[in-house]
């Protein structure tokens, strides 16, 4: 009697690709436009602040943009519209595509504190660039929130009568100025930390240009 023999299986595990996609094109474009717009807004905003300082200090003129109040306002408003439109594109894409859900959530205070401490000790792993650690997630969420506050407090300062309900939320015109400056300071701080982290892990920079990085599993199959 013949016995049936099973054919050898042809199913094998696919070897991991050498390169993996890290950042979609939309994310890369909006990232660099945001960086440019924030730089213009911050430096021109410092010139505007110097014209009517809130506190007893001024920003060094060499760090400001615009040359005079009128010039600084022109730069500031131009960058404001660029940041707003580009930011709306980024937010729409991030929500509709699930990019925010996959990359930025979940995040907990405990995980953020733990990753910050690991980073300060130089022990934070960066093998898989496709996955954000808790500190990165908190930073990205923080800068998104800070930029939203910047835009709305800026509108309250720009049109305090036309946007009087919005201005009232910030405690009036002077309150909106304080909130606007505080949101700017938070934004600058997060950007500086981001730049330092890129300097410490320089291979993260090309991924924001090409969108790709080497797969950490390459050659391990």
BELDA-V419583 format. One record per run of one state. SS is the DSSP state (h for helix, s for strand, l for the rest). FROM is the first residue (numbers start at 1). LEN is the number of residues. If there is no record, write none. Layout:
ss = {SS/SS}
from = {FROM/FROM}
len = {LEN/LEN}
//
This chain:
ss = {l/s/l/h/l/h/l/h/l/h/l/h/l/h/l/h/l/h/l/h/l/s/l}
from = {1/19/22/25/52/61/64/69/97/99/105/109/121/134/159/164/170/173/201/203/211/212/215}
len = {18/3/3/27/9/3/5/28/2/6/4/12/13/25/5/6/3/28/2/8/1/3/7}
//
